[in-house]
């Protein structure tokens, strides 16, 4: 018969095992980051190129993921999704790890799982409703890219949603305030075109609104957002008197956020 003391000892051992397990997972994850960014020396082989760094990093990210590290789960999913580090590209394995990460509370995994379900990747049928719930979960966890995605969905009426510029504006602003380039570009577009009643809400005239649009385009351009960079450069030429800018000729390419 198991005594109370023996039972408590087992519980304590289990706790210690969990603590050690978590510590090891964190160490593996940090090692993976080190190999990926080049701050740690490659342990095997003579090649010191990026592929070899990523190949070594993947082994540690996978080990961390197997021990329950939620961020590592999402990164392993990305490796399988993109075929990074010489890993064979496998959408089924990518989605499996995204869903594991999502279940563990990783917002990036939730966003990526949403995109997979919307696109019908990873052996799944396209499921916009499931995708929307996953994307909302990521946004609720303050994932800025997920908020930018939601904004685009509500602006364009994708995934079976009714277009709602007010909700789109809300998410673009939240994403922009968090530093997301897609959100900054989207907010600039709303200032430029007076979408969502933005000019009236902020008592703006066309001059002030255009200045704000250029400001946010420039912020996005500084993060290498392709469309924003084109607009910002064109606006700079206009300011220098080099050419006229026909704003109507632009169509904001925030679809770079990979929505189907």
Secondary structure, 3 states (H helix, E strand, C coil): CCCHHHHHHHHHHHHHHHHHHHHHHHHHHHHHHHHHHCCCCCCCCCCCCHHHHHHHHHHHHHHHHHCCCHHHHHHHHHHHHHCHHHCCCCHHHHHHHHHHHHHHCCHHHHHHHHHHHHHCCCCCCCCHHHHHHHHHHHHHCCCHHHHHHHHHHHHHCHHHCCCCHHHHHHHHHHHHHCCCHHHHHHHHHHHHHCHHHHHHHCCCCHHHHHHHHHHHHHHHHCCCCHHHHHHHHHHHHHHCCCCCCCHHHCCCCHHHHCCC
